[in-house]
Amino acid sequence: MAPYEALYGRKCRSPIGWFEVGKTALFGPYLVLQAMKKVKVIQQRLAIAQSRHKYYADVRRR
């Protein structure tokens, strides 16, 4: 049993594939490419948020 399933009593649904829980999907090259693009967008947005937070924290420290 996965840790998420043990804590919440249901299967984890990843944001990359929102298909029904229990159904299997074939992962083709297009789907993998799409997932990689989504991950890059998420990483970019996290970096932007992190730099914004660092800026505000640095201003308060001065």
PyMOL Python script that loads the backbone (N, CA, C, O; Angstrom):
from pymol import cmd

cmd.read_pdbstr("""\
ATOM      1  N   MET A   1       0.848  -1.176   0.000  1.00  0.00           N
ATOM      2  CA  MET A   1       0.000   0.000   0.000  1.00  0.00           C
ATOM      3  C   MET A   1       0.897   1.244   0.000  1.00  0.00           C
ATOM      4  O   MET A   1       1.880   1.321   0.737  1.00  0.00           O
ATOM      5  N   ALA A   2       0.542   2.189  -0.823  1.00  0.00           N
ATOM      6  CA  ALA A   2       1.295   3.435  -0.906  1.00  0.00           C
ATOM      7  C   ALA A   2       1.018   4.295   0.328  1.00  0.00           C
ATOM      8  O   ALA A   2      -0.049   4.178   0.931  1.00  0.00           O
ATOM      9  N   PRO A   3       1.966   5.158   0.710  1.00  0.00           N
ATOM     10  CA  PRO A   3       1.743   6.009   1.890  1.00  0.00           C
ATOM     11  C   PRO A   3       0.497   6.888   1.766  1.00  0.00           C
ATOM     12  O   PRO A   3      -0.241   7.063   2.735  1.00  0.00           O
ATOM     13  N   TYR A   4       0.268   7.437   0.582  1.00  0.00           N
ATOM     14  CA  TYR A   4      -0.911   8.290   0.380  1.00  0.00           C
ATOM     15  C   TYR A   4      -2.188   7.478   0.603  1.00  0.00           C
ATOM     16  O   TYR A   4      -3.133   7.938   1.245  1.00  0.00           O
ATOM     17  N   GLU A   5      -2.192   6.263   0.056  1.00  0.00           N
ATOM     18  CA  GLU A   5      -3.365   5.408   0.186  1.00  0.00           C
ATOM     19  C   GLU A   5      -3.596   5.027   1.642  1.00  0.00           C
ATOM     20  O   GLU A   5      -4.740   4.940   2.089  1.00  0.00           O
ATOM     21  N   ALA A   6      -2.511   4.799   2.386  1.00  0.00           N
ATOM     22  CA  ALA A   6      -2.638   4.454   3.803  1.00  0.00           C
ATOM     23  C   ALA A   6      -3.194   5.620   4.609  1.00  0.00           C
ATOM     24  O   ALA A   6      -4.003   5.425   5.516  1.00  0.00           O
ATOM     25  N   LEU A   7      -2.753   6.849   4.272  1.00  0.00           N
ATOM     26  CA  LEU A   7      -3.213   8.014   5.018  1.00  0.00           C
ATOM     27  C   LEU A   7      -4.661   8.375   4.715  1.00  0.00           C
ATOM     28  O   LEU A   7      -5.449   8.629   5.626  1.00  0.00           O
ATOM     29  N   TYR A   8      -5.010   8.397   3.424  1.00  0.00           N
ATOM     30  CA  TYR A   8      -6.303   8.937   3.022  1.00  0.00           C
ATOM     31  C   TYR A   8      -7.318   7.889   2.591  1.00  0.00           C
ATOM     32  O   TYR A   8      -8.476   8.221   2.339  1.00  0.00           O
ATOM     33  N   GLY A   9      -6.905   6.638   2.502  1.00  0.00           N
ATOM     34  CA  GLY A   9      -7.840   5.568   2.189  1.00  0.00           C
ATOM     35  C   GLY A   9      -8.295   5.523   0.749  1.00  0.00           C
ATOM     36  O   GLY A   9      -9.311   4.899   0.445  1.00  0.00           O
ATOM     37  N   ARG A  10      -7.574   6.165  -0.142  1.00  0.00           N
ATOM     38  CA  ARG A  10      -7.908   6.116  -1.573  1.00  0.00           C
ATOM     39  C   ARG A  10      -6.640   6.248  -2.389  1.00  0.00           C
ATOM     40  O   ARG A  10      -5.610   6.700  -1.888  1.00  0.00           O
ATOM     41  N   LYS A  11      -6.720   5.855  -3.642  1.00  0.00           N
ATOM     42  CA  LYS A  11      -5.552   5.893  -4.511  1.00  0.00           C
ATOM     43  C   LYS A  11      -5.201   7.341  -4.851  1.00  0.00           C
ATOM     44  O   LYS A  11      -6.074   8.206  -4.910  1.00  0.00           O
ATOM     45  N   CYS A  12      -3.922   7.587  -5.073  1.00  0.00           N
ATOM     46  CA  CYS A  12      -3.447   8.911  -5.439  1.00  0.00           C
ATOM     47  C   CYS A  12      -3.670   9.138  -6.922  1.00  0.00           C
ATOM     48  O   CYS A  12      -3.301   8.300  -7.745  1.00  0.00           O
ATOM     49  N   ARG A  13      -4.267  10.255  -7.265  1.00  0.00           N
ATOM     50  CA  ARG A  13      -4.455  10.624  -8.670  1.00  0.00           C
ATOM     51  C   ARG A  13      -3.463  11.712  -9.001  1.00  0.00           C
ATOM     52  O   ARG A  13      -3.579  12.828  -8.495  1.00  0.00           O
ATOM     53  N   SER A  14      -2.502  11.415  -9.832  1.00  0.00           N
ATOM     54  CA  SER A  14      -1.479  12.398 -10.164  1.00  0.00           C
ATOM     55  C   SER A  14      -2.070  13.464 -11.078  1.00  0.00           C
ATOM     56  O   SER A  14      -2.989  13.178 -11.845  1.00  0.00           O
ATOM     57  N   PRO A  15      -1.551  14.700 -11.005  1.00  0.00           N
ATOM     58  CA  PRO A  15      -2.085  15.772 -11.856  1.00  0.00           C
ATOM     59  C   PRO A  15      -1.728  15.596 -13.327  1.00  0.00           C
ATOM     60  O   PRO A  15      -2.286  16.283 -14.182  1.00  0.00           O
ATOM     61  N   ILE A  16      -0.806  14.687 -13.633  1.00  0.00           N
ATOM     62  CA  ILE A  16      -0.420  14.487 -15.028  1.00  0.00           C
ATOM     63  C   ILE A  16      -1.464  13.647 -15.756  1.00  0.00           C
ATOM     64  O   ILE A  16      -1.806  13.947 -16.899  1.00  0.00           O
ATOM     65  N   GLY A  17      -1.969  12.613 -15.119  1.00  0.00           N
ATOM     66  CA  GLY A  17      -2.979  11.767 -15.753  1.00  0.00           C
ATOM     67  C   GLY A  17      -4.232  11.711 -14.909  1.00  0.00           C
ATOM     68  O   GLY A  17      -4.247  11.016 -13.893  1.00  0.00           O
ATOM     69  N   TRP A  18      -5.269  12.404 -15.285  1.00  0.00           N
ATOM     70  CA  TRP A  18      -6.495  12.467 -14.489  1.00  0.00           C
ATOM     71  C   TRP A  18      -7.497  11.416 -14.925  1.00  0.00           C
ATOM     72  O   TRP A  18      -8.703  11.631 -14.804  1.00  0.00           O
ATOM     73  N   PHE A  19      -7.021  10.273 -15.434  1.00  0.00           N
ATOM     74  CA  PHE A  19      -7.927   9.197 -15.812  1.00  0.00           C
ATOM     75  C   PHE A  19      -8.491   8.554 -14.553  1.00  0.00           C
ATOM     76  O   PHE A  19      -7.982   8.772 -13.454  1.00  0.00           O
ATOM     77  N   GLU A  20      -9.536   7.770 -14.718  1.00  0.00           N
ATOM     78  CA  GLU A  20     -10.208   7.153 -13.587  1.00  0.00           C
ATOM     79  C   GLU A  20      -9.256   6.256 -12.810  1.00  0.00           C
ATOM     80  O   GLU A  20      -8.369   5.623 -13.382  1.00  0.00           O
ATOM     81  N   VAL A  21      -9.455   6.213 -11.503  1.00  0.00           N
ATOM     82  CA  VAL A  21      -8.639   5.360 -10.653  1.00  0.00           C
ATOM     83  C   VAL A  21      -8.972   3.911 -10.980  1.00  0.00           C
ATOM     84  O   VAL A  21     -10.140   3.533 -11.062  1.00  0.00           O
ATOM     85  N   GLY A  22      -7.947   3.120 -11.162  1.00  0.00           N
ATOM     86  CA  GLY A  22      -8.148   1.710 -11.464  1.00  0.00           C
ATOM     87  C   GLY A  22      -8.022   1.393 -12.939  1.00  0.00           C
ATOM     88  O   GLY A  22      -7.682   0.265 -13.297  1.00  0.00           O
ATOM     89  N   LYS A  23      -8.287   2.350 -13.796  1.00  0.00           N
ATOM     90  CA  LYS A  23      -8.140   2.134 -15.227  1.00  0.00           C
ATOM     91  C   LYS A  23      -6.671   2.276 -15.605  1.00  0.00           C
ATOM     92  O   LYS A  23      -5.951   3.089 -15.026  1.00  0.00           O
ATOM     93  N   THR A  24      -6.238   1.500 -16.558  1.00  0.00           N
ATOM     94  CA  THR A  24      -4.868   1.612 -17.020  1.00  0.00           C
ATOM     95  C   THR A  24      -4.847   2.356 -18.342  1.00  0.00           C
ATOM     96  O   THR A  24      -5.770   2.241 -19.149  1.00  0.00           O
ATOM     97  N   ALA A  25      -3.815   3.097 -18.550  1.00  0.00           N
ATOM     98  CA  ALA A  25      -3.666   3.853 -19.789  1.00  0.00           C
ATOM     99  C   ALA A  25      -2.310   3.527 -20.400  1.00  0.00           C
ATOM    100  O   ALA A  25      -1.329   3.322 -19.685  1.00  0.00           O
ATOM    101  N   LEU A  26      -2.264   3.483 -21.705  1.00  0.00           N
ATOM    102  CA  LEU A  26      -1.007   3.253 -22.390  1.00  0.00           C
ATOM    103  C   LEU A  26      -0.239   4.563 -22.461  1.00  0.00           C
ATOM    104  O   LEU A  26      -0.790   5.597 -22.838  1.00  0.00           O
ATOM    105  N   PHE A  27       1.017   4.513 -22.100  1.00  0.00           N
ATOM    106  CA  PHE A  27       1.845   5.705 -22.121  1.00  0.00           C
ATOM    107  C   PHE A  27       2.644   5.728 -23.415  1.00  0.00           C
ATOM    108  O   PHE A  27       3.684   5.077 -23.523  1.00  0.00           O
ATOM    109  N   GLY A  28       2.167   6.464 -24.375  1.00  0.00           N
ATOM    110  CA  GLY A  28       2.855   6.586 -25.638  1.00  0.00           C
ATOM    111  C   GLY A  28       3.804   7.762 -25.609  1.00  0.00           C
ATOM    112  O   GLY A  28       3.828   8.517 -24.638  1.00  0.00           O
ATOM    113  N   PRO A  29       4.587   7.927 -26.661  1.00  0.00           N
ATOM    114  CA  PRO A  29       5.555   9.032 -26.691  1.00  0.00           C
ATOM    115  C   PRO A  29       4.891  10.400 -26.622  1.00  0.00           C
ATOM    116  O   PRO A  29       5.459  11.327 -26.045  1.00  0.00           O
ATOM    117  N   TYR A  30       3.695  10.548 -27.199  1.00  0.00           N
ATOM    118  CA  TYR A  30       3.004  11.835 -27.153  1.00  0.00           C
ATOM    119  C   TYR A  30       2.610  12.174 -25.720  1.00  0.00           C
ATOM    120  O   TYR A  30       2.762  13.315 -25.283  1.00  0.00           O
ATOM    121  N   LEU A  31       2.106  11.183 -24.990  1.00  0.00           N
ATOM    122  CA  LEU A  31       1.681  11.416 -23.611  1.00  0.00           C
ATOM    123  C   LEU A  31       2.884  11.746 -22.724  1.00  0.00           C
ATOM    124  O   LEU A  31       2.795  12.596 -21.837  1.00  0.00           O
ATOM    125  N   VAL A  32       3.997  11.074 -22.968  1.00  0.00           N
ATOM    126  CA  VAL A  32       5.212  11.355 -22.194  1.00  0.00           C
ATOM    127  C   VAL A  32       5.707  12.766 -22.493  1.00  0.00           C
ATOM    128  O   VAL A  32       6.099  13.488 -21.577  1.00  0.00           O
ATOM    129  N   LEU A  33       5.692  13.164 -23.756  1.00  0.00           N
ATOM    130  CA  LEU A  33       6.112  14.511 -24.144  1.00  0.00           C
ATOM    131  C   LEU A  33       5.217  15.569 -23.504  1.00  0.00           C
ATOM    132  O   LEU A  33       5.692  16.599 -23.026  1.00  0.00           O
ATOM    133  N   GLN A  34       3.921  15.296 -23.505  1.00  0.00           N
ATOM    134  CA  GLN A  34       2.962  16.212 -22.886  1.00  0.00           C
ATOM    135  C   GLN A  34       3.238  16.344 -21.387  1.00  0.00           C
ATOM    136  O   GLN A  34       3.198  17.446 -20.839  1.00  0.00           O
ATOM    137  N   ALA A  35       3.514  15.232 -20.736  1.00  0.00           N
ATOM    138  CA  ALA A  35       3.804  15.247 -19.298  1.00  0.00           C
ATOM    139  C   ALA A  35       5.085  16.016 -19.020  1.00  0.00           C
ATOM    140  O   ALA A  35       5.158  16.760 -18.042  1.00  0.00           O
ATOM    141  N   MET A  36       6.099  15.847 -19.865  1.00  0.00           N
ATOM    142  CA  MET A  36       7.350  16.570 -19.679  1.00  0.00           C
ATOM    143  C   MET A  36       7.151  18.069 -19.828  1.00  0.00           C
ATOM    144  O   MET A  36       7.760  18.850 -19.097  1.00  0.00           O
ATOM    145  N   LYS A  37       6.303  18.482 -20.769  1.00  0.00           N
ATOM    146  CA  LYS A  37       6.009  19.906 -20.935  1.00  0.00           C
ATOM    147  C   LYS A  37       5.316  20.463 -19.698  1.00  0.00           C
ATOM    148  O   LYS A  37       5.629  21.567 -19.253  1.00  0.00           O
ATOM    149  N   LYS A  38       4.373  19.698 -19.141  1.00  0.00           N
ATOM    150  CA  LYS A  38       3.673  20.142 -17.937  1.00  0.00           C
ATOM    151  C   LYS A  38       4.637  20.271 -16.766  1.00  0.00           C
ATOM    152  O   LYS A  38       4.544  21.217 -15.983  1.00  0.00           O
ATOM    153  N   VAL A  39       5.557  19.330 -16.644  1.00  0.00           N
ATOM    154  CA  VAL A  39       6.531  19.379 -15.557  1.00  0.00           C
ATOM    155  C   VAL A  39       7.417  20.603 -15.702  1.00  0.00           C
ATOM    156  O   VAL A  39       7.734  21.250 -14.703  1.00  0.00           O
ATOM    157  N   LYS A  40       7.831  20.942 -16.933  1.00  0.00           N
ATOM    158  CA  LYS A  40       8.662  22.127 -17.145  1.00  0.00           C
ATOM    159  C   LYS A  40       7.923  23.403 -16.769  1.00  0.00           C
ATOM    160  O   LYS A  40       8.505  24.308 -16.171  1.00  0.00           O
ATOM    161  N   VAL A  41       6.634  23.477 -17.119  1.00  0.00           N
ATOM    162  CA  VAL A  41       5.830  24.651 -16.762  1.00  0.00           C
ATOM    163  C   VAL A  41       5.726  24.763 -15.245  1.00  0.00           C
ATOM    164  O   VAL A  41       5.846  25.855 -14.690  1.00  0.00           O
ATOM    165  N   ILE A  42       5.504  23.642 -14.582  1.00  0.00           N
ATOM    166  CA  ILE A  42       5.404  23.648 -13.125  1.00  0.00           C
ATOM    167  C   ILE A  42       6.720  24.098 -12.505  1.00  0.00           C
ATOM    168  O   ILE A  42       6.720  24.893 -11.565  1.00  0.00           O
ATOM    169  N   GLN A  43       7.846  23.597 -13.021  1.00  0.00           N
ATOM    170  CA  GLN A  43       9.144  23.996 -12.497  1.00  0.00           C
ATOM    171  C   GLN A  43       9.400  25.479 -12.696  1.00  0.00           C
ATOM    172  O   GLN A  43       9.940  26.137 -11.808  1.00  0.00           O
ATOM    173  N   GLN A  44       9.021  26.014 -13.849  1.00  0.00           N
ATOM    174  CA  GLN A  44       9.209  27.441 -14.107  1.00  0.00           C
ATOM    175  C   GLN A  44       8.377  28.281 -13.155  1.00  0.00           C
ATOM    176  O   GLN A  44       8.860  29.281 -12.624  1.00  0.00           O
ATOM    177  N   ARG A  45       7.136  27.886 -12.935  1.00  0.00           N
ATOM    178  CA  ARG A  45       6.268  28.649 -12.038  1.00  0.00           C
ATOM    179  C   ARG A  45       6.748  28.577 -10.601  1.00  0.00           C
ATOM    180  O   ARG A  45       6.645  29.555  -9.861  1.00  0.00           O
ATOM    181  N   LEU A  46       7.278  27.417 -10.197  1.00  0.00           N
ATOM    182  CA  LEU A  46       7.839  27.307  -8.853  1.00  0.00           C
ATOM    183  C   LEU A  46       9.067  28.200  -8.696  1.00  0.00           C
ATOM    184  O   LEU A  46       9.253  28.825  -7.652  1.00  0.00           O
ATOM    185  N   ALA A  47       9.897  28.259  -9.722  1.00  0.00           N
ATOM    186  CA  ALA A  47      11.093  29.110  -9.667  1.00  0.00           C
ATOM    187  C   ALA A  47      10.697  30.575  -9.570  1.00  0.00           C
ATOM    188  O   ALA A  47      11.318  31.336  -8.829  1.00  0.00           O
ATOM    189  N   ILE A  48       9.669  30.978 -10.309  1.00  0.00           N
ATOM    190  CA  ILE A  48       9.194  32.363 -10.251  1.00  0.00           C
ATOM    191  C   ILE A  48       8.661  32.683  -8.857  1.00  0.00           C
ATOM    192  O   ILE A  48       8.963  33.738  -8.299  1.00  0.00           O
ATOM    193  N   ALA A  49       7.869  31.772  -8.299  1.00  0.00           N
ATOM    194  CA  ALA A  49       7.318  31.992  -6.961  1.00  0.00           C
ATOM    195  C   ALA A  49       8.419  32.040  -5.916  1.00  0.00           C
ATOM    196  O   ALA A  49       8.361  32.838  -4.980  1.00  0.00           O
ATOM    197  N   GLN A  50       9.425  31.185  -6.073  1.00  0.00           N
ATOM    198  CA  GLN A  50      10.531  31.160  -5.122  1.00  0.00           C
ATOM    199  C   GLN A  50      11.334  32.467  -5.178  1.00  0.00           C
ATOM    200  O   GLN A  50      11.710  33.016  -4.142  1.00  0.00           O
ATOM    201  N   SER A  51      11.590  32.953  -6.389  1.00  0.00           N
ATOM    202  CA  SER A  51      12.351  34.196  -6.498  1.00  0.00           C
ATOM    203  C   SER A  51      11.552  35.382  -5.959  1.00  0.00           C
ATOM    204  O   SER A  51      12.122  36.287  -5.350  1.00  0.00           O
ATOM    205  N   ARG A  52      10.248  35.383  -6.176  1.00  0.00           N
ATOM    206  CA  ARG A  52       9.402  36.449  -5.642  1.00  0.00           C
ATOM    207  C   ARG A  52       9.416  36.424  -4.114  1.00  0.00           C
ATOM    208  O   ARG A  52       9.523  37.468  -3.470  1.00  0.00           O
ATOM    209  N   HIS A  53       9.309  35.234  -3.544  1.00  0.00           N
ATOM    210  CA  HIS A  53       9.328  35.102  -2.096  1.00  0.00           C
ATOM    211  C   HIS A  53      10.683  35.540  -1.534  1.00  0.00           C
ATOM    212  O   HIS A  53      10.744  36.198  -0.496  1.00  0.00           O
ATOM    213  N   LYS A  54      11.760  35.177  -2.216  1.00  0.00           N
ATOM    214  CA  LYS A  54      13.101  35.565  -1.776  1.00  0.00           C
ATOM    215  C   LYS A  54      13.252  37.081  -1.810  1.00  0.00           C
ATOM    216  O   LYS A  54      13.846  37.666  -0.904  1.00  0.00           O
ATOM    217  N   TYR A  55      12.723  37.716  -2.842  1.00  0.00           N
ATOM    218  CA  TYR A  55      12.802  39.168  -2.950  1.00  0.00           C
ATOM    219  C   TYR A  55      12.099  39.828  -1.766  1.00  0.00           C
ATOM    220  O   TYR A  55      12.666  40.715  -1.128  1.00  0.00           O
ATOM    221  N   TYR A  56      10.871  39.406  -1.465  1.00  0.00           N
ATOM    222  CA  TYR A  56      10.131  39.998  -0.359  1.00  0.00           C
ATOM    223  C   TYR A  56      10.817  39.738   0.978  1.00  0.00           C
ATOM    224  O   TYR A  56      10.828  40.608   1.848  1.00  0.00           O
ATOM    225  N   ALA A  57      11.392  38.540   1.146  1.00  0.00           N
ATOM    226  CA  ALA A  57      12.086  38.218   2.399  1.00  0.00           C
ATOM    227  C   ALA A  57      13.344  39.067   2.527  1.00  0.00           C
ATOM    228  O   ALA A  57      13.652  39.546   3.618  1.00  0.00           O
ATOM    229  N   ASP A  58      14.074  39.260   1.439  1.00  0.00           N
ATOM    230  CA  ASP A  58      15.284  40.072   1.496  1.00  0.00           C
ATOM    231  C   ASP A  58      14.973  41.524   1.802  1.00  0.00           C
ATOM    232  O   ASP A  58      15.724  42.174   2.529  1.00  0.00           O
ATOM    233  N   VAL A  59      13.897  42.038   1.271  1.00  0.00           N
ATOM    234  CA  VAL A  59      13.498  43.437   1.539  1.00  0.00           C
ATOM    235  C   VAL A  59      13.187  43.605   3.019  1.00  0.00           C
ATOM    236  O   VAL A  59      13.536  44.627   3.611  1.00  0.00           O
ATOM    237  N   ARG A  60      12.542  42.629   3.617  1.00  0.00           N
ATOM    238  CA  ARG A  60      12.189  42.734   5.037  1.00  0.00           C
ATOM    239  C   ARG A  60      13.412  42.592   5.936  1.00  0.00           C
ATOM    240  O   ARG A  60      13.416  43.118   7.048  1.00  0.00           O
ATOM    241  N   ARG A  61      14.438  41.898   5.483  1.00  0.00           N
ATOM    242  CA  ARG A  61      15.637  41.696   6.303  1.00  0.00           C
ATOM    243  C   ARG A  61      16.505  42.950   6.367  1.00  0.00           C
ATOM    244  O   ARG A  61      17.278  43.122   7.310  1.00  0.00           O
ATOM    245  N   ARG A  62      16.383  43.816   5.381  1.00  0.00           N
ATOM    246  CA  ARG A  62      17.264  44.999   5.333  1.00  0.00           C
ATOM    247  C   ARG A  62      16.965  45.988   6.414  1.00  0.00           C
ATOM    248  O   ARG A  62      17.621  47.026   6.500  1.00  0.00           O
TER     249      ARG A  62
END
""", "prot")
cmd.dss("prot")
cmd.show_as("cartoon", "prot")
cmd.util.cbc("prot")
cmd.orient("prot")
